[in-house]
Amino acid sequence: MEASALVLSAVIEAPVAALVVRLMGWPSRGATHVGLAAAVATAATHPQLWSAALWAYGRFPFWPAILTLEALVVIVEGLLIGWMAGLKPWRAMVVSLVANAASVLAGLWIAG
């Protein structure tokens, strides 16, 4: 299940990240590069998020746990995307936030 969640996250986040940069016209190494950076960042953070979520969900209420964990992921992925794709840090954080919001919403929708 974790592997399929990782693939789904990357498949959602990469095109969303590329689309954000393309629509905003932000200078970077290119929208495709931003999308690839988002996929790599997702692959780097997903195993840790998965482990932390399994630990946190039994100890804390669902919404505070998921919001805290996702906020940490947005920050780490934003830093990685900015570094890999040549985006200004605040723009990379916006890309990360939008891309992660899309994958979280898709995951919640699929989970029912």
C-alpha positions as CSV (number, residue, x, y, z in Angstrom):
1,M,0.0,0.0,0.0
2,E,2.8,2.4,0.8
3,A,4.4,1.9,-2.6
4,S,1.1,2.6,-4.4
5,A,0.6,5.7,-2.3
6,L,4.0,6.9,-3.2
7,V,3.4,6.4,-6.9
8,L,0.0,8.1,-6.7
9,S,1.6,11.1,-4.9
10,A,4.3,11.5,-7.4
11,V,1.9,11.1,-10.3
12,I,-0.3,13.9,-8.9
13,E,2.3,16.2,-7.5
14,A,4.7,16.3,-10.5
15,P,2.2,17.7,-13.1
16,V,0.6,20.0,-10.5
17,A,4.0,21.5,-9.7
18,A,4.9,21.9,-13.3
19,L,1.5,23.5,-14.0
20,V,1.9,26.0,-11.2
21,V,5.3,27.2,-12.4
22,R,4.0,27.3,-16.0
23,L,0.9,29.3,-15.2
24,M,2.7,31.7,-12.9
25,G,5.6,32.2,-15.4
26,W,8.1,31.9,-12.6
27,P,11.8,31.7,-13.7
28,S,13.3,28.3,-13.0
29,R,15.1,25.6,-14.8
30,G,11.8,24.9,-16.6
31,A,8.4,23.6,-15.7
32,T,9.3,20.0,-16.5
33,H,12.4,20.3,-14.2
34,V,10.1,21.6,-11.5
35,G,7.8,18.6,-12.0
36,L,10.6,16.2,-11.9
37,A,12.0,17.9,-8.7
38,A,8.6,17.5,-7.1
39,A,8.6,13.8,-7.9
40,V,12.1,13.4,-6.4
41,A,11.2,15.4,-3.4
42,T,8.1,13.2,-2.9
43,A,10.1,10.1,-3.2
44,A,12.6,11.5,-0.6
45,T,9.9,12.4,2.0
46,H,7.2,9.8,1.5
47,P,8.8,6.9,3.5
48,Q,9.4,9.2,6.5
49,L,5.9,10.6,6.3
50,W,4.4,7.1,6.0
51,S,6.3,6.0,9.1
52,A,5.5,9.1,11.1
53,A,1.8,8.9,10.1
54,L,1.6,5.3,11.3
55,W,3.1,6.4,14.6
56,A,1.1,9.6,15.0
57,Y,-2.4,8.5,14.0
58,G,-2.7,6.2,17.1
59,R,-1.5,8.9,19.5
60,F,-3.0,12.2,18.3
61,P,-6.3,13.2,16.7
62,F,-6.4,12.7,13.0
63,W,-6.6,16.3,11.7
64,P,-3.9,17.8,13.9
65,A,-1.6,14.9,13.1
66,I,-2.1,15.1,9.3
67,L,-1.9,18.9,9.2
68,T,1.4,18.9,11.2
69,L,2.9,16.1,9.2
70,E,1.9,17.7,5.9
71,A,3.3,21.1,7.0
72,L,6.6,19.5,7.6
73,V,6.5,17.7,4.3
74,V,5.6,21.0,2.5
75,I,8.6,22.7,4.0
76,V,11.1,19.9,3.3
77,E,9.8,19.4,-0.3
78,G,9.8,23.1,-0.9
79,L,13.4,23.4,0.1
80,L,14.3,20.4,-2.2
81,I,12.2,21.7,-5.1
82,G,13.8,25.2,-4.8
83,W,17.3,23.8,-4.8
84,M,16.8,21.3,-7.6
85,A,14.7,23.5,-9.9
86,G,16.2,26.9,-9.2
87,L,13.1,28.5,-7.8
88,K,13.1,31.2,-5.2
89,P,12.4,29.7,-1.8
90,W,9.0,31.2,-1.3
91,R,7.9,30.2,-4.8
92,A,9.1,26.7,-4.2
93,M,7.0,26.6,-0.9
94,V,3.9,27.7,-2.9
95,V,4.6,24.9,-5.5
96,S,5.1,22.4,-2.7
97,L,1.9,23.5,-0.9
98,V,-0.3,23.3,-3.9
99,A,1.2,20.0,-5.1
100,N,0.9,18.4,-1.7
101,A,-2.7,19.8,-1.2
102,A,-3.7,18.1,-4.5
103,S,-2.3,14.7,-3.5
104,V,-3.7,14.9,0.1
105,L,-7.1,15.7,-1.3
106,A,-6.9,12.9,-3.8
107,G,-5.8,10.5,-1.1
108,L,-8.7,11.5,1.2
109,W,-11.1,11.2,-1.7
110,I,-9.8,7.7,-2.6
111,A,-9.9,6.6,1.1
112,G,-13.5,7.7,1.3
